[in-house]
């Protein structure tokens, strides 16, 4: 466990005063704060952004989430959150997700959230998932003298909103499950009921997609919190499309001549996809935020 060589040389060359603190391995900034028993407001995390002009490092407290629109307006650039493959070579001596918030050490322009001003002390990743650098707040900001400072972060609201929608979404799925399990021999009533509930599920899925995939939605926040999870986020997005298509296919079958038993099997398979998606979403939120929202 040691700090990245580039970072160490950068700090040493500038005569920076700092101490090194070790903690149990963690792969998210909130997890790091808890593991190291420090205030989340005093842990500076880094988010790498990019556009056609290149990369930018955004720095904000672990307790807050990045407001990408604010950064775009401040810098007048159409920035987006970088994916892992796009960052290869930028931080050759750092573990992914453990990027120090001193962009100038790696030749990157930096924008800092104004809420980090006035801190008595600041902690940040030293290049791996077990080492923190501690500095006096004034000394830390002194190293960021060339960075832009703006209000680029806010308290997290997207996770709360996503959790509320998630519960409503699950209730609709249960209604479909009850409709699927109703007696097939009820004939036309079984088809009508299932059609109604599937139509509700399709609309609820649309709402779920809009809420979670929005630029300020929980999936973007997961990437901002734990960039290494971007592949899992993309898988969830792909599942959204598959689930919507599944609803559409079964609704079409209900309007056709397919047997009720065949439609039931298709509906049960679709519900299994929704259930697996629910579990994967819960696991992903826990991995990013260490918040247990339950998979069942």
N, C-alpha and C positions, 0 to 999 in steps of 0.2 A: 504494500500500500504506500504509494508516494504520489506527489503531484506531478502533473504533466511537465515535461522538460521545457516546452515552449513557455508555459505559464511561469515556471520557476525562474527562468532566465529573464522574462519580462519584469517580474516583480523585483528581482535582484538588481537589475540594471537601473531601476528607478528608485532604489533605496526604500522600497515599500516596507512598512512594518506590518507583520502578520504572524499568526500562529496557525499551526496545523492541528486539526482535531479529527479523530477517527471515530467511526460509528459502524454499527452493523449494516451489512450490505442492504441497499434499497434501490429500487428501480423507478421510483417516482419522487418528485420533489416533496410532496406532502409526506410520503413515507420516510424520506430522509429527515425532515424536520422532526417527526415523531421519534424516529430512531435516535437522533442526536439530542432529543429533549430541548429543542430550541423553538423560539417563536416563529411561526410560519411567515409572519410579516417581515421578519429580518433575514429570511433566506431568499437570496436573489436567484431566480431561475432564468434560463436562456431559452429563447425560441428562435430558430433560424427561419428567415423568410427569404423569398426570392422573386424576381421577375426577370424580364429579358435583359435588364441592365446588370444583374448580378445579385449578390446575397446581402442581407442585412441581418444584424443580430438585435433582437428585441429583448430587453431585460426588465423583469418585473418581479414582485414578491410572489413566493409560492402560494400565498393565500388568495391571490387574485387570478383572474383569467384575462387573456389578451383580447383587446378590442381591435380586431384587424382593420375595421373601417377607420378607426382613429389614427392608426399608423399610416394608412394609405393617404388620409387627408393631410397629416403632418408632413410626410415626406413627398407627397404628390407622386406616388408610384403605385402601380397596380400589383402590389405584393400579395403573395400567397404563402401558406406554410409549406416549407420544403419537406420533401420525402427523403427517406434514408438514402436511396440511391443517388439523389442529387447532391448529397453532402459529402460523398466520398472524396477524400483528399483535403477537405477544408480543415479538419481537426485530426490529423494523422496520429497524434499521441494521446487522444482522448477516447474513452469508451463512449459508445453511442448513448445519448441521453444524459451524459455527465459533462456537458460543455460549460466551461467557465464563462462568466458574463463580461469578460474583458475582450470585446471584439477586436480592439486595436492590436492585441497580442497576436492575433491571427490575420490581421490585415482586413478586417471587416468593419464597415461603418456600423454604428450602434445607436439605438434609440432606447432611452431609459424612462420607465414610468416615474412620474413626479412623486409618487407616494414613497419612493425610496429616499427622498431627501429628508434630512432631519433625523435619520436613524442614529442611535448611539453606536450601534455595531451592526455589521452586515456579515453574513456567512454566504459562501458559495462553493459550488463543486470544484474540486481540484483536478478533475480529469478522469476520475474513476467513480465507482458507486460506494466507496467506503471512506473517502477523504474529503474534509471540508476545510476551506480557508476562512479564518476569522480576521476581520479588520475593523478598525474604528470607522464609523460611518463617513466622517469627513475625509479620511485617507482613501476610502473606496471611491467616493465621488471625485476625488482629485485625479484618480487614474482614468476617470471617464470625462475629463474636462472637455474633450473634443466631441463627445456624444451629444445627440439631440435629446432634450428633455421635454416630455409632454405627458398628458394624462392618456395613457394608452391601455389601461387595465381597469377592471371593475370587479366588484364582488360577484361571485358565481351565482347566476340565477337560472342558467340553462339546465343545470342538473336537477334542481328542484322542479322546474316545469316538466322536464322529461319524465321524472318519477311519477308525477301526478297523471300524466298522459298514459304512462305505462300501465297503471292500474286500471284505467278505463279501457284501454286496449285489451287487457287480459279478460275483463268482464265480457266483452263482445265475443272473444274466442270461446269462453265458457258457454255462451248462448248458442253458438254454432255447434259445439260439442253436444249439448242437450238436444238440439234439433236433429243432428245426425243419429243420435241414439234412440230417437222416438220410433215407435212401431212402423215399419215400412208398409204393413198391410193397411195403414190408414189411407193409402193411395195418394190421391191428389193433395190431400192436406199435408202429407209429409213433404212433398215437393214444394208446395207453396211456402211452408214454414222455413224449410232449408234455404229456399231462394231468398226470402226476406232477411234471414240472418246472415247469409253470405254477402248480400248487398251491403248490409251494415258493416261487416268485417272488411269489405273492400274499401269503404269510405274511411273506416277507422285506420286502415293501413296507410291510406293516402295522408291522413292527418299525422300519423306516426312518422312517415317519411319527411313531410314538410318540417315537423318539429325537430327531428333529430339531425337531418341533413342540412339545415339552414346554416349560413355562414357563421352565425353565433350560436348554433345548436350544440348539443352535447357531444356529437361525434367530432366536431372541430375542436371542442374543448378537450376531449380525450387526447387528440393528437398534440395539442398545445401543452398538455400536462405530461404526456409520455409519448414523445414522437416515435419511439420504436414500435408503437402499436398500430402504425398506419396501415399495415397489411391486413390486420384483423378488422380494422374499421372498413376497409374496402370490401372485405368479404361480407360484412353485415349489410353494406349498401347493395351488393349484388343479390343478397338474399331478399331484400326488399322487393326488387324487381321480380324475382322468382315467385314470391308469395302473391303479389298482385296478379301475375299471369295465372297462377293456380286458381285464384278466386274466379277470374274471368273464364277459364276453361270449364270449371264445374258449373258455373251459371249457364254457360252455353249448353252443357250436357243436360241440365235440368229442363231446358227449353226444347230438347231433342227427344230422341227415342231410346236413349241409353237406359238400361235396366236400373232400377233403384238400388239393387245390390252392388252393381258396378260403381254407381255414383257414390254410394256410401264408402266403398273402399278408397275411392279417390279423395273423398273428403277427409277420411281418417288419416290418409297419408299427408294431406295438406296440413292438417292440425298438428301432426308430428313435426313438420317443418317449422311451424310457428312456435311450438314448444322448445325445439332445439335452438331456435333463434333467441328465444327468451333467456335460456340458460347462457348462451354465448354472450348476450348483451350484459347479463348480470356479472359474468366472470370478467368481462372487459372493463366495466365500471369499477369493479373492485380492484383490478390490477392497476388502473390509472389513478384512482382516488382513495383506494383502501376504504371504500364505503360498501358495506354489505347490503344490497337491495333485494337479495333473495332471488333464487332462480325458479321457484315453484309457484 
